[in-house]
Amino acid sequence: MINPIDYLIENISWYDPIYNIAWLLFMLYALTLPLVLLALFKLPALRPIQPTRTWSGHFQTYGYLLAAAFVVFSFRLIPYWIFNDKILHFLGGGLAIALIYEYFVLNFRLYDGSGVFSLKFVQKNKATHLLANFVLILMFASFFSVFSELYEFVSKYVAGYEFDSSGLDTWVDILANLGGAFLGYLLIWMWKYARSPLT
């Protein structure tokens, strides 16, 4: 019988230390950066741009961020001889992005707010609703992916770790995250919205 503690230690130690640091940072990012962004849009100057829910409303949806951090941690434990890093970007990174995106949809009041982005005009048509979310997640996933690639860039020149510098690795990682985010959000959409009326 496999000892789960031994399995965790073995697989966490499977990678170079820089990857362990990266995974911890991404978990921390998933749990805290959305809060910082939410707080910024509560400032008087930014509040009219994109209205947000109350902090009590945020805590009702914080489970999405916990789920995203758990996804990042869970896929971190899959050895590379089973999944390579591109599949981890697609499945783990993509699903985490989709969960954080849904958190933002709820907390930035995209269904009832009057900010820059609003979904309240597409709730009568499920196909249009899904397409609108795909357009928004395209922008959000691109931001998230650029952040992760910036980490690789900084770690290469500051920590001295050599990543693939051809540019192809960066683009494939971004496309894997984007494809996974589309798939992850489609699963969330089918679970939450496809089975019931949007209004």
Backbone bond lengths (Angstrom), bond angles and torsions (degrees), N, CA, C in turn:
res aa  C-N    CA-C-N  psi(-1)  N-CA   C-N-CA  omega(-1)  CA-C   N-CA-C  phi
1 M - - - 1.465 - - 1.534 109.87 -
2 I 1.323 116.54 135.47 1.461 121.38 -177.79 1.530 110.09 -75.73
3 N 1.322 115.03 130.42 1.456 120.93 174.91 1.530 108.12 -81.60
4 P 1.335 118.08 116.72 1.480 119.09 -176.01 1.521 113.11 -61.23
5 I 1.345 117.36 -33.32 1.470 119.80 179.33 1.527 109.97 -66.09
6 D 1.342 116.45 -44.31 1.466 120.15 178.18 1.523 110.74 -62.37
7 Y 1.341 116.06 -38.31 1.463 119.65 179.96 1.523 110.66 -63.89
8 L 1.350 116.57 -44.19 1.460 120.33 179.54 1.519 111.17 -61.47
9 I 1.331 116.44 -46.70 1.467 120.41 -178.59 1.521 110.51 -63.08
10 E 1.326 116.48 -43.14 1.466 120.73 -178.32 1.523 111.83 -63.33
11 N 1.333 116.16 -43.79 1.451 118.87 -175.27 1.521 112.91 -81.15
12 I 1.322 117.21 -30.19 1.459 118.45 174.54 1.522 109.43 -68.33
13 S 1.314 117.53 -32.08 1.459 121.67 179.52 1.527 112.01 -84.47
14 W 1.319 117.01 -2.50 1.461 121.19 -174.60 1.523 111.57 -65.71
15 Y 1.325 116.96 -31.43 1.452 121.95 -172.38 1.522 111.29 -101.56
16 D 1.317 115.47 167.91 1.461 120.03 174.16 1.527 109.53 -65.26
17 P 1.330 117.04 152.07 1.472 119.85 -177.18 1.524 113.77 -54.76
18 I 1.344 118.02 -33.14 1.458 120.12 -178.50 1.518 111.55 -60.82
19 Y 1.358 116.68 -32.41 1.455 120.04 178.79 1.529 111.15 -72.47
20 N 1.327 116.80 -35.04 1.465 119.61 176.34 1.525 110.81 -63.36
21 I 1.331 115.66 -41.34 1.459 119.73 177.15 1.527 109.88 -63.64
22 A 1.340 116.15 -42.06 1.466 120.58 -179.64 1.520 110.61 -59.82
23 W 1.324 116.89 -44.73 1.474 119.59 -177.62 1.519 111.28 -65.50
24 L 1.335 116.87 -39.50 1.461 119.56 176.91 1.527 110.96 -63.71
25 L 1.332 116.39 -40.15 1.455 119.80 179.29 1.526 111.82 -65.24
26 F 1.325 117.19 -40.02 1.455 119.91 179.89 1.523 111.66 -68.68
27 M 1.325 117.47 -35.20 1.458 119.90 175.05 1.530 109.86 -65.72
28 L 1.336 116.39 -43.98 1.459 120.95 178.25 1.527 110.29 -63.44
29 Y 1.325 116.07 -39.81 1.465 121.92 178.23 1.521 110.50 -60.87
30 A 1.324 116.89 -45.55 1.464 120.76 -179.08 1.519 112.02 -63.84
31 L 1.320 117.27 -32.26 1.459 121.09 -176.13 1.524 113.94 -86.58
32 T 1.343 117.56 -25.13 1.466 119.45 -170.66 1.526 115.05 -118.37
33 L 1.337 118.55 -39.01 1.458 119.17 -174.87 1.525 113.16 -62.33
34 P 1.348 119.25 -38.86 1.463 118.08 174.38 1.533 112.89 -58.57
35 L 1.325 116.61 -34.56 1.469 120.14 177.08 1.521 111.07 -65.02
36 V 1.337 116.18 -41.34 1.464 120.69 179.71 1.526 110.06 -63.35
37 L 1.330 116.50 -44.05 1.458 120.09 179.34 1.525 111.13 -64.03
38 L 1.324 115.70 -39.89 1.466 120.18 177.52 1.529 110.25 -61.72
39 A 1.339 116.16 -42.18 1.466 120.63 179.66 1.523 111.26 -65.29
40 L 1.330 117.95 -39.05 1.461 120.86 179.69 1.523 111.46 -60.80
41 F 1.335 116.49 -39.72 1.458 119.41 -178.69 1.529 112.74 -80.70
42 K 1.328 116.78 3.63 1.464 120.36 170.92 1.531 111.20 -94.78
43 L 1.345 116.58 -5.97 1.462 119.74 175.44 1.527 109.35 -66.67
44 P 1.332 117.90 144.38 1.475 120.21 -176.75 1.526 113.88 -53.04
45 A 1.332 117.19 -37.25 1.463 119.95 -176.68 1.524 112.19 -70.85
46 L 1.336 117.56 -29.75 1.462 121.06 -176.10 1.522 113.20 -101.88
47 R 1.331 116.96 -14.44 1.461 120.33 -175.42 1.527 113.65 -56.23
48 P 1.361 119.22 -40.51 1.467 118.35 -179.43 1.535 113.52 -70.26
49 I 1.337 116.99 -22.42 1.462 119.99 -176.73 1.521 111.13 -67.40
50 Q 1.319 115.59 -49.15 1.459 120.03 -179.80 1.523 108.52 -145.04
51 P 1.322 118.44 94.43 1.471 120.79 -177.26 1.522 111.48 -62.83
52 T 1.315 116.15 144.46 1.462 120.88 -178.14 1.524 110.40 -119.38
53 R 1.328 114.81 163.49 1.457 120.33 176.23 1.525 110.10 -73.57
54 T 1.302 115.88 169.38 1.460 120.72 176.69 1.527 109.26 -70.14
55 W 1.336 115.37 165.61 1.469 118.71 179.03 1.526 110.81 -64.74
56 S 1.319 117.69 -32.17 1.464 119.02 177.00 1.528 110.13 -65.41
57 G 1.327 116.52 -37.11 1.460 119.76 174.94 1.506 112.04 -65.20
58 H 1.334 116.41 -36.21 1.462 120.46 176.68 1.520 111.08 -60.31
59 F 1.323 117.13 -45.41 1.461 119.41 -176.63 1.526 111.86 -65.22
60 Q 1.319 117.51 -24.27 1.460 120.06 175.76 1.525 111.76 -71.09
61 T 1.328 117.68 -21.78 1.458 121.39 -178.02 1.533 112.68 -110.17
62 Y 1.329 117.20 3.39 1.469 119.97 -176.98 1.523 111.84 -63.46
63 G 1.331 117.11 -18.25 1.458 120.61 177.52 1.517 112.64 -58.68
64 Y 1.334 117.54 -28.74 1.467 120.21 176.72 1.523 111.13 -63.45
65 L 1.339 116.42 -39.41 1.461 119.75 178.72 1.525 111.25 -71.20
66 L 1.328 116.48 -39.14 1.462 119.57 175.70 1.522 110.55 -61.86
67 A 1.331 116.60 -41.23 1.464 120.39 178.43 1.522 110.81 -64.27
68 A 1.343 117.43 -39.50 1.467 120.74 178.93 1.527 110.88 -63.42
69 A 1.332 116.69 -44.11 1.469 120.03 178.23 1.526 110.56 -64.06
70 F 1.324 116.91 -38.48 1.462 120.48 178.38 1.532 111.24 -65.20
71 V 1.333 116.47 -39.11 1.465 120.21 177.68 1.527 110.48 -62.36
72 V 1.332 116.51 -45.59 1.463 120.72 178.36 1.522 110.00 -58.71
73 F 1.327 116.87 -46.24 1.464 121.04 179.70 1.523 111.60 -64.26
74 S 1.322 117.42 -42.99 1.465 121.16 -176.27 1.518 111.92 -64.56
75 F 1.328 116.81 -46.65 1.458 119.25 -179.15 1.521 111.68 -71.19
76 R 1.316 116.24 -20.06 1.469 120.95 175.68 1.521 111.11 -63.78
77 L 1.317 117.27 -25.98 1.460 121.11 -174.96 1.527 113.13 -88.54
78 I 1.314 117.67 -0.51 1.465 119.97 177.78 1.518 108.37 -83.96
79 P 1.329 118.41 118.64 1.473 120.38 -178.06 1.527 111.76 -61.71
80 Y 1.325 115.88 150.20 1.455 120.74 -178.07 1.525 112.81 -65.83
81 W 1.331 117.76 -20.24 1.468 117.75 178.99 1.533 110.79 -75.67
82 I 1.335 117.34 -9.44 1.466 120.86 173.11 1.534 109.71 -98.41
83 F 1.339 116.86 -52.41 1.460 122.03 178.72 1.519 108.86 -124.79
84 N 1.325 116.89 134.21 1.461 117.64 173.53 1.530 109.75 -83.06
85 D 1.336 115.56 177.03 1.464 118.79 -172.16 1.521 112.84 -68.19
86 K 1.326 118.36 -24.94 1.469 119.84 179.47 1.532 110.39 -70.68
87 I 1.314 117.16 -37.92 1.464 120.33 177.22 1.526 109.85 -69.89
88 L 1.330 116.95 -34.44 1.462 119.96 175.88 1.522 110.73 -65.94
89 H 1.336 116.50 -39.48 1.469 119.86 174.24 1.523 110.26 -60.79
90 F 1.332 116.49 -43.86 1.463 121.12 -175.79 1.521 111.76 -67.29
91 L 1.326 116.83 -50.17 1.459 120.70 -175.61 1.523 112.36 -83.43
92 G 1.329 116.39 -56.97 1.463 119.65 -176.69 1.518 112.44 -70.05
93 G 1.335 116.28 -54.84 1.461 120.07 -179.49 1.517 112.14 -62.84
94 G 1.333 116.59 -42.61 1.460 120.27 -177.89 1.516 112.77 -63.48
95 L 1.334 117.25 -45.64 1.467 119.97 -179.72 1.525 111.13 -66.59
96 A 1.336 117.14 -38.55 1.463 120.71 177.59 1.529 110.42 -61.89
97 I 1.337 116.55 -43.13 1.465 120.83 178.64 1.524 110.07 -61.27
98 A 1.334 116.97 -43.99 1.468 120.55 -179.07 1.527 111.16 -62.29
99 L 1.325 117.86 -39.82 1.463 121.32 179.41 1.531 111.35 -66.46
100 I 1.336 116.66 -42.68 1.466 119.93 178.98 1.526 110.11 -67.60
101 Y 1.329 116.64 -36.45 1.464 120.10 176.96 1.527 110.90 -61.49
102 E 1.326 118.09 -44.08 1.463 120.90 179.45 1.529 110.64 -64.07
103 Y 1.325 116.44 -35.37 1.464 120.78 174.67 1.533 110.46 -59.55
104 F 1.335 116.08 -44.08 1.459 120.11 178.86 1.521 111.84 -66.78
105 V 1.311 117.32 -39.94 1.467 120.78 178.61 1.524 110.07 -56.00
106 L 1.325 116.46 -44.30 1.458 120.59 -177.82 1.529 112.22 -74.20
107 N 1.332 117.38 -40.41 1.460 119.87 -174.09 1.517 114.06 -83.13
108 F 1.329 117.61 -22.95 1.459 119.81 175.49 1.521 111.65 -94.86
109 R 1.321 115.92 14.37 1.471 123.39 171.56 1.531 111.79 52.70
110 L 1.318 115.77 48.54 1.460 119.17 -179.90 1.521 112.51 -70.53
111 Y 1.350 117.25 -11.40 1.464 119.49 179.40 1.528 113.17 -95.14
112 D 1.317 117.40 -19.75 1.466 118.14 -178.66 1.520 113.31 -137.66
113 G 1.322 117.93 -2.55 1.454 120.48 -178.70 1.522 112.24 -82.42
114 S 1.322 114.96 170.98 1.462 120.96 -179.83 1.520 110.81 -120.66
115 G 1.334 115.96 33.83 1.455 120.56 -178.60 1.518 112.21 -85.11
116 V 1.327 115.77 -162.30 1.464 121.99 -177.45 1.523 110.85 -60.67
117 F 1.329 116.43 -43.18 1.458 121.65 179.10 1.527 109.64 -108.79
118 S 1.323 116.19 137.77 1.458 120.36 178.92 1.520 109.37 -150.69
119 L 1.327 115.18 136.64 1.465 121.25 177.45 1.526 112.03 -104.66
120 K 1.328 116.63 3.57 1.465 117.93 -173.56 1.525 112.75 -69.37
121 F 1.335 117.11 -18.97 1.465 119.59 -178.59 1.529 113.34 -89.62
122 V 1.325 117.21 -4.75 1.469 119.54 -177.78 1.531 112.17 -115.51
123 Q 1.323 117.13 11.88 1.461 119.67 -174.57 1.527 113.49 -78.08
124 K 1.323 117.66 -9.79 1.459 119.52 -179.73 1.526 112.29 -86.32
125 N 1.323 116.85 -10.61 1.455 121.22 -178.07 1.526 109.09 -131.95
126 K 1.318 117.20 113.49 1.464 120.57 -174.84 1.523 112.56 -64.76
127 A 1.332 117.12 -37.99 1.460 120.09 179.86 1.529 110.88 -64.29
128 T 1.329 116.61 -42.81 1.461 121.10 177.76 1.517 110.81 -66.87
129 H 1.320 116.62 -38.72 1.465 121.79 177.22 1.524 110.91 -59.82
130 L 1.331 116.64 -45.67 1.461 120.73 179.24 1.519 110.79 -65.01
131 L 1.330 117.50 -44.27 1.464 121.38 179.55 1.523 111.01 -61.96
132 A 1.336 117.33 -42.51 1.468 120.83 179.20 1.524 110.90 -61.08
133 N 1.329 116.89 -41.15 1.462 119.97 178.13 1.521 111.79 -67.36
134 F 1.320 117.54 -35.75 1.456 120.46 176.90 1.533 111.08 -63.54
135 V 1.340 116.67 -39.52 1.465 119.92 177.96 1.530 110.00 -64.46
136 L 1.328 117.26 -43.76 1.464 120.75 179.56 1.523 111.69 -67.25
137 I 1.329 117.03 -39.62 1.465 119.19 -178.68 1.524 110.74 -71.37
138 L 1.337 117.27 -24.13 1.462 120.35 173.80 1.523 109.99 -60.21
139 M 1.321 116.88 -45.58 1.462 120.82 178.92 1.528 111.22 -68.85
140 F 1.332 116.17 -43.15 1.461 119.52 -177.17 1.520 111.26 -67.57
141 A 1.335 117.13 -44.54 1.470 120.53 -179.55 1.522 110.61 -64.66
142 S 1.321 117.55 -34.72 1.462 120.49 178.19 1.524 109.99 -63.19
143 F 1.340 116.85 -43.43 1.462 120.91 177.47 1.526 110.91 -61.67
144 F 1.317 116.43 -46.41 1.456 121.62 -178.13 1.525 110.20 -62.27
145 S 1.329 117.26 -42.91 1.459 121.52 -177.70 1.523 111.38 -67.87
146 V 1.326 116.60 -40.20 1.465 119.38 178.20 1.526 110.02 -62.10
147 F 1.330 117.15 -38.30 1.464 120.57 177.43 1.528 110.73 -59.28
148 S 1.340 117.73 -45.35 1.461 120.70 -178.45 1.519 111.50 -66.54
149 E 1.336 116.52 -37.32 1.463 119.10 178.97 1.523 111.08 -72.14
150 L 1.324 117.78 -30.88 1.464 120.26 174.02 1.518 110.70 -62.74
151 Y 1.340 116.10 -36.42 1.466 118.80 177.30 1.520 110.14 -61.56
152 E 1.324 117.23 -44.49 1.461 120.24 179.05 1.529 110.55 -61.72
153 F 1.316 116.71 -40.48 1.464 121.22 179.94 1.530 110.75 -62.28
154 V 1.333 116.03 -48.14 1.465 120.49 -178.67 1.518 110.52 -65.01
155 S 1.339 116.80 -42.14 1.463 119.32 -178.46 1.519 111.27 -64.26
156 K 1.332 116.01 -30.72 1.470 119.19 179.82 1.522 110.88 -66.74
157 Y 1.329 116.46 -44.26 1.458 119.83 -173.34 1.519 114.16 -93.19
158 V 1.322 117.22 -22.47 1.466 120.11 179.04 1.522 111.20 -95.65
159 A 1.342 115.98 -48.79 1.461 119.72 -178.10 1.521 112.51 -87.24
160 G 1.333 116.73 -9.88 1.453 119.29 177.65 1.509 114.18 79.91
161 Y 1.337 118.01 16.32 1.465 120.43 179.80 1.520 109.17 -91.28
162 E 1.320 116.85 133.66 1.461 121.41 -174.71 1.515 111.59 -93.26
163 F 1.334 116.22 110.22 1.450 121.79 172.74 1.521 108.96 -96.19
164 D 1.306 116.30 170.11 1.453 121.60 174.46 1.529 108.60 -61.33
165 S 1.320 116.56 119.08 1.457 120.45 -176.65 1.522 112.90 -103.33
166 S 1.339 117.67 12.62 1.454 120.47 -177.41 1.527 112.48 -75.16
167 G 1.313 117.97 -18.21 1.455 121.38 -174.73 1.517 112.26 93.78
168 L 1.329 116.73 -29.29 1.466 119.99 179.83 1.518 111.08 -64.58
169 D 1.334 117.18 -40.62 1.462 120.75 -179.49 1.525 110.54 -61.02
170 T 1.334 116.45 -41.63 1.466 120.66 179.61 1.521 111.17 -62.13
171 W 1.332 116.52 -47.08 1.464 119.91 -177.61 1.519 111.78 -66.90
172 V 1.325 117.29 -38.65 1.466 119.62 179.41 1.525 110.16 -67.56
173 D 1.341 117.35 -39.09 1.468 120.67 176.43 1.531 110.88 -60.56
174 I 1.334 116.54 -44.89 1.463 120.69 -179.03 1.526 110.37 -64.14
175 L 1.333 116.86 -43.88 1.464 120.16 179.26 1.524 111.34 -65.93
176 A 1.350 117.28 -36.48 1.467 120.56 177.85 1.520 110.53 -65.28
177 N 1.344 116.90 -43.80 1.464 120.18 176.85 1.525 111.08 -61.09
178 L 1.328 116.11 -43.34 1.463 120.78 -178.05 1.525 111.24 -65.10
179 G 1.339 116.56 -46.33 1.463 119.85 178.35 1.517 111.96 -62.24
180 G 1.343 116.21 -40.69 1.456 120.10 178.21 1.514 112.52 -67.16
181 A 1.341 116.79 -35.18 1.463 120.56 177.94 1.525 110.73 -65.86
182 F 1.341 117.08 -41.02 1.466 120.28 176.74 1.530 110.51 -61.16
183 L 1.340 115.56 -46.45 1.468 119.28 -179.77 1.520 110.45 -65.33
184 G 1.335 117.24 -44.83 1.460 120.69 -179.86 1.511 112.16 -61.21
185 Y 1.344 117.05 -43.08 1.462 118.39 179.65 1.527 111.27 -69.47
186 L 1.333 117.05 -34.91 1.462 119.29 177.44 1.525 110.37 -59.32
187 L 1.341 116.78 -40.23 1.470 120.69 178.20 1.531 110.27 -65.42
188 I 1.349 116.94 -43.33 1.463 120.67 177.72 1.528 110.35 -62.53
189 W 1.334 116.51 -43.72 1.462 121.62 -178.43 1.526 111.29 -63.07
190 M 1.333 116.15 -42.66 1.467 119.55 179.68 1.530 110.40 -66.40
191 W 1.317 116.60 -35.31 1.469 120.89 -179.41 1.526 111.51 -73.47
192 K 1.351 117.88 -40.03 1.462 121.12 -173.45 1.509 114.60 -95.49
193 Y 1.328 116.98 -38.21 1.465 120.18 -166.87 1.520 115.15 -114.49
194 A 1.311 118.35 -33.27 1.463 120.55 -173.90 1.528 112.51 -67.18
195 R 1.334 116.61 -28.76 1.464 120.41 -173.85 1.513 113.62 -89.72
196 S 1.348 117.52 -8.08 1.466 119.66 -176.55 1.526 109.72 -141.29
197 P 1.335 117.38 160.35 1.469 120.02 178.79 1.530 111.08 -60.50
198 L 1.339 116.03 145.82 1.468 120.83 -179.10 1.520 110.90 -78.25
199 T 1.311 117.94 -26.23 1.470 119.16 -177.68 1.517 110.44 -96.15
